[in-house]
Amino acid sequence: MNIKQMKELEDLKERLEEKQRIHATLYQEKVVPLLKTYEDDLYNMLKSYFEENEFNVSESKLSFEARYKNLIYEVESNNKTIVISRDGDKGPLLEVVVTYKSSAGGSKSYTAKNEYEKQRESLKHRIELEDYGIEILNNPKVYYQVRDGSKFDHAKDIVDILFGE
């Protein structure tokens, strides 16, 4: 590898690091607050649903229990996951993860003839992936996902599938 090629690789590495910094900043500024909002929306909608249906709701820090006579539900909210359980059932009734469309990863096969070309193609590919991720993070698409892979845009959709409304 000659000096010009080594310098080009260093420049590409620097561009990649800058893209990664931008990506991380956008995630913290745009995605994290939105994920929390979605999590809070579902938690509060479930709580309101039970209250509207005459359940006694007792709340602790990150969970609540909804009780109507011997019918008891528990809702726990923790780190972008909401777990809904019913007393007497084995395991959760429903587990909902608040997530977002993230950048597509993936590997790429390289047709490079030498080490320089292989590194250059790899760095350019990683920069393209970061650019795609940055584009997504500028307008993040947040949704609810349940264990079977089903995705929902609104908290009400979860309440509807849970209680057949």
SEMIVO-994789 format. One record per residue (C-alpha): chain; x, y, z; residue in three letters; residue number from 1. Coordinates in steps of 0.001 Angstrom, whole numbers, plus 500000, padded with zeros to 6 digits. Example, Ala and Ser with C-alpha at 12.3 -4.5 7.8 and 13.67 -1.06 7.14 Angstrom:
<recs>
+-----+--------+--------+--------+------+-----+
! mol !      X !      Y !      Z ! type ! seq !
+-----+--------+--------+--------+------+-----+
!   A ! 512300 ! 495500 ! 507800 !  Ala !   1 !
!   A ! 513670 ! 498940 ! 507140 !  Ser !   2 !
+-----+--------+--------+--------+------+-----+
</recs>
This chain:
<recs>
+-----+--------+--------+--------+------+-----+
! mol !      X !      Y !      Z ! type ! seq !
+-----+--------+--------+--------+------+-----+
!   A ! 500000 ! 500000 ! 500000 !  Met !   1 !
!   A ! 501416 ! 503371 ! 499074 !  Asn !   2 !
!   A ! 501224 ! 506548 ! 501159 !  Ile !   3 !
!   A ! 498387 ! 508025 ! 499101 !  Lys !   4 !
!   A ! 496270 ! 504917 ! 499683 !  Gln !   5 !
!   A ! 497048 ! 504903 ! 503420 !  Met !   6 !
!   A ! 496015 ! 508562 ! 503655 !  Lys !   7 !
!   A ! 492767 ! 507825 ! 501829 !  Glu !   8 !
!   A ! 491978 ! 505036 ! 504294 !  Leu !   9 !
!   A ! 492671 ! 507367 ! 507215 !  Glu !  10 !
!   A ! 490334 ! 509968 ! 505706 !  Asp !  11 !
!   A ! 487605 ! 507336 ! 505281 !  Leu !  12 !
!   A ! 488068 ! 506192 ! 508878 !  Lys !  13 !
!   A ! 487715 ! 509780 ! 510040 !  Glu !  14 !
!   A ! 484508 ! 510211 ! 507974 !  Arg !  15 !
!   A ! 483116 ! 506996 ! 509447 !  Leu !  16 !
!   A ! 483861 ! 508126 ! 513012 !  Glu !  17 !
!   A ! 482121 ! 511452 ! 512354 !  Glu !  18 !
!   A ! 479058 ! 509667 ! 510949 !  Lys !  19 !
!   A ! 479011 ! 507390 ! 514008 !  Gln !  20 !
!   A ! 479100 ! 510432 ! 516330 !  Arg !  21 !
!   A ! 476222 ! 512049 ! 514447 !  Ile !  22 !
!   A ! 474297 ! 508766 ! 514574 !  His !  23 !
!   A ! 474774 ! 508441 ! 518335 !  Ala !  24 !
!   A ! 473753 ! 512059 ! 518961 !  Thr !  25 !
!   A ! 470611 ! 511752 ! 516844 !  Leu !  26 !
!   A ! 469656 ! 508539 ! 518637 !  Tyr !  27 !
!   A ! 469926 ! 510239 ! 522033 !  Gln !  28 !
!   A ! 468164 ! 513422 ! 520927 !  Glu !  29 !
!   A ! 465392 ! 512057 ! 518729 !  Lys !  30 !
!   A ! 464811 ! 508357 ! 519357 !  Val !  31 !
!   A ! 465247 ! 507913 ! 523111 !  Val !  32 !
!   A ! 462648 ! 510567 ! 524042 !  Pro !  33 !
!   A ! 460206 ! 509200 ! 521457 !  Leu !  34 !
!   A ! 460603 ! 505638 ! 522749 !  Leu !  35 !
!   A ! 459886 ! 506881 ! 526270 !  Lys !  36 !
!   A ! 456809 ! 508776 ! 525071 !  Thr !  37 !
!   A ! 455432 ! 505658 ! 523376 !  Tyr !  38 !
!   A ! 456135 ! 503557 ! 526466 !  Glu !  39 !
!   A ! 454408 ! 506106 ! 528714 !  Asp !  40 !
!   A ! 451454 ! 506384 ! 526312 !  Asp !  41 !
!   A ! 450771 ! 502647 ! 526393 !  Leu !  42 !
!   A ! 451237 ! 502423 ! 530155 !  Tyr !  43 !
!   A ! 448853 ! 505350 ! 530748 !  Asn !  44 !
!   A ! 446314 ! 504088 ! 528219 !  Met !  45 !
!   A ! 446208 ! 500686 ! 529921 !  Leu !  46 !
!   A ! 445835 ! 502331 ! 533307 !  Lys !  47 !
!   A ! 442996 ! 504541 ! 532039 !  Ser !  48 !
!   A ! 441336 ! 501565 ! 530377 !  Tyr !  49 !
!   A ! 441189 ! 499662 ! 533656 !  Phe !  50 !
!   A ! 439979 ! 502709 ! 535592 !  Glu !  51 !
!   A ! 437248 ! 503360 ! 533011 !  Glu !  52 !
!   A ! 436142 ! 499732 ! 533386 !  Asn !  53 !
!   A ! 435767 ! 500042 ! 537166 !  Glu !  54 !
!   A ! 438942 ! 498261 ! 538211 !  Phe !  55 !
!   A ! 440683 ! 499460 ! 541355 !  Asn !  56 !
!   A ! 444144 ! 500525 ! 540272 !  Val !  57 !
!   A ! 447045 ! 500636 ! 542695 !  Ser !  58 !
!   A ! 450274 ! 501997 ! 541323 !  Glu !  59 !
!   A ! 453888 ! 501607 ! 542371 !  Ser !  60 !
!   A ! 456999 ! 503037 ! 540739 !  Lys !  61 !
!   A ! 457025 ! 501284 ! 537339 !  Leu !  62 !
!   A ! 453942 ! 499100 ! 537571 !  Ser !  63 !
!   A ! 450327 ! 498966 ! 538574 !  Phe !  64 !
!   A ! 447814 ! 496356 ! 539600 !  Glu !  65 !
!   A ! 444243 ! 496539 ! 538345 !  Ala !  66 !
!   A ! 441696 ! 494598 ! 540388 !  Arg !  67 !
!   A ! 438033 ! 493888 ! 539859 !  Tyr !  68 !
!   A ! 436851 ! 491428 ! 542511 !  Lys !  69 !
!   A ! 439030 ! 488326 ! 541860 !  Asn !  70 !
!   A ! 440143 ! 489443 ! 538395 !  Leu !  71 !
!   A ! 443633 ! 490897 ! 538702 !  Ile !  72 !
!   A ! 445920 ! 492318 ! 536023 !  Tyr !  73 !
!   A ! 449442 ! 493561 ! 536527 !  Glu !  74 !
!   A ! 451197 ! 495935 ! 534157 !  Val !  75 !
!   A ! 454948 ! 496509 ! 534409 !  Glu !  76 !
!   A ! 456892 ! 499072 ! 532423 !  Ser !  77 !
!   A ! 460640 ! 498743 ! 532238 !  Asn !  78 !
!   A ! 463213 ! 499816 ! 529669 !  Asn !  79 !
!   A ! 460973 ! 500076 ! 526585 !  Lys !  80 !
!   A ! 459078 ! 496893 ! 527489 !  Thr !  81 !
!   A ! 455594 ! 496636 ! 528929 !  Ile !  82 !
!   A ! 454471 ! 493302 ! 530330 !  Val !  83 !
!   A ! 450780 ! 492652 ! 530942 !  Ile !  84 !
!   A ! 449913 ! 489680 ! 533146 !  Ser !  85 !
!   A ! 446694 ! 488274 ! 534521 !  Arg !  86 !
!   A ! 446606 ! 486600 ! 537919 !  Asp !  87 !
!   A ! 446358 ! 482847 ! 537500 !  Gly !  88 !
!   A ! 447886 ! 482718 ! 534014 !  Asp !  89 !
!   A ! 451271 ! 481144 ! 533455 !  Lys !  90 !
!   A ! 453576 ! 483748 ! 532031 !  Gly !  91 !
!   A ! 452658 ! 487137 ! 530665 !  Pro !  92 !
!   A ! 449424 ! 487703 ! 528788 !  Leu !  93 !
!   A ! 451249 ! 490075 ! 526455 !  Leu !  94 !
!   A ! 454747 ! 491503 ! 526242 !  Glu !  95 !
!   A ! 455100 ! 494673 ! 524201 !  Val !  96 !
!   A ! 458413 ! 496203 ! 523164 !  Val !  97 !
!   A ! 458618 ! 499816 ! 522066 !  Val !  98 !
!   A ! 461116 ! 499931 ! 519240 !  Thr !  99 !
!   A ! 461964 ! 501803 ! 516076 !  Tyr ! 100 !
!   A ! 462993 ! 501087 ! 512534 !  Lys ! 101 !
!   A ! 466742 ! 501063 ! 512717 !  Ser ! 102 !
!   A ! 469283 ! 501072 ! 509957 !  Ser ! 103 !
!   A ! 469708 ! 497903 ! 508000 !  Ala ! 104 !
!   A ! 472944 ! 496186 ! 508812 !  Gly ! 105 !
!   A ! 474386 ! 493446 ! 506813 !  Gly ! 106 !
!   A ! 477578 ! 492247 ! 505458 !  Ser ! 107 !
!   A ! 478846 ! 492690 ! 501990 !  Lys ! 108 !
!   A ! 481135 ! 490526 ! 499971 !  Ser ! 109 !
!   A ! 484037 ! 492332 ! 498425 !  Tyr ! 110 !
!   A ! 485568 ! 491798 ! 495042 !  Thr ! 111 !
!   A ! 488725 ! 493655 ! 495967 !  Ala ! 112 !
!   A ! 491966 ! 492513 ! 494512 !  Lys ! 113 !
!   A ! 494175 ! 493618 ! 497369 !  Asn ! 114 !
!   A ! 494063 ! 494658 ! 501016 !  Glu ! 115 !
!   A ! 493798 ! 498360 ! 500240 !  Tyr ! 116 !
!   A ! 490748 ! 497901 ! 498004 !  Glu ! 117 !
!   A ! 489144 ! 495565 ! 500526 !  Lys ! 118 !
!   A ! 489565 ! 498084 ! 503364 !  Gln ! 119 !
!   A ! 488410 ! 500948 ! 501142 !  Arg ! 120 !
!   A ! 485254 ! 499097 ! 500040 !  Glu ! 121 !
!   A ! 484518 ! 498057 ! 503623 !  Ser ! 122 !
!   A ! 484871 ! 501606 ! 504961 !  Leu ! 123 !
!   A ! 482730 ! 503054 ! 502164 !  Lys ! 124 !
!   A ! 480047 ! 500447 ! 502829 !  His ! 125 !
!   A ! 480047 ! 501234 ! 506556 !  Arg ! 126 !
!   A ! 479783 ! 504961 ! 505789 !  Ile ! 127 !
!   A ! 476776 ! 504235 ! 503528 !  Glu ! 128 !
!   A ! 475140 ! 502274 ! 506364 !  Leu ! 129 !
!   A ! 475727 ! 505146 ! 508787 !  Glu ! 130 !
!   A ! 474266 ! 507614 ! 506252 !  Asp ! 131 !
!   A ! 471170 ! 505413 ! 505961 !  Tyr ! 132 !
!   A ! 470924 ! 505211 ! 509757 !  Gly ! 133 !
!   A ! 471245 ! 508991 ! 510073 !  Ile ! 134 !
!   A ! 468474 ! 509454 ! 507512 !  Glu ! 135 !
!   A ! 466200 ! 507160 ! 509550 !  Ile ! 136 !
!   A ! 467065 ! 508859 ! 512837 !  Leu ! 137 !
!   A ! 466190 ! 512290 ! 511456 !  Asn ! 138 !
!   A ! 462584 ! 511089 ! 511227 !  Asn ! 139 !
!   A ! 462357 ! 507959 ! 513399 !  Pro ! 140 !
!   A ! 459498 ! 505484 ! 512938 !  Lys ! 141 !
!   A ! 458558 ! 504180 ! 516391 !  Val ! 142 !
!   A ! 456113 ! 501338 ! 516901 !  Tyr ! 143 !
!   A ! 454954 ! 498658 ! 519330 !  Tyr ! 144 !
!   A ! 455999 ! 495078 ! 518681 !  Gln ! 145 !
!   A ! 454633 ! 491968 ! 520378 !  Val ! 146 !
!   A ! 456362 ! 488636 ! 520759 !  Arg ! 147 !
!   A ! 454930 ! 487101 ! 517567 !  Asp ! 148 !
!   A ! 456473 ! 489934 ! 515562 !  Gly ! 149 !
!   A ! 453246 ! 491873 ! 514985 !  Ser ! 150 !
!   A ! 453777 ! 495629 ! 514873 !  Lys ! 151 !
!   A ! 451359 ! 498375 ! 515912 !  Phe ! 152 !
!   A ! 451549 ! 502127 ! 515490 !  Asp ! 153 !
!   A ! 449180 ! 503164 ! 518278 !  His ! 154 !
!   A ! 448739 ! 502249 ! 521947 !  Ala ! 155 !
!   A ! 445011 ! 501827 ! 521322 !  Lys ! 156 !
!   A ! 445784 ! 498971 ! 518912 !  Asp ! 157 !
!   A ! 447412 ! 497066 ! 521783 !  Ile ! 158 !
!   A ! 444407 ! 497645 ! 524054 !  Val ! 159 !
!   A ! 442116 ! 496468 ! 521256 !  Asp ! 160 !
!   A ! 443964 ! 493190 ! 520674 !  Ile ! 161 !
!   A ! 444315 ! 492603 ! 524394 !  Leu ! 162 !
!   A ! 440683 ! 493151 ! 525325 !  Phe ! 163 !
!   A ! 438900 ! 492668 ! 522010 !  Gly ! 164 !
!   A ! 437527 ! 496188 ! 521824 !  Glu ! 165 !
+-----+--------+--------+--------+------+-----+
</recs>
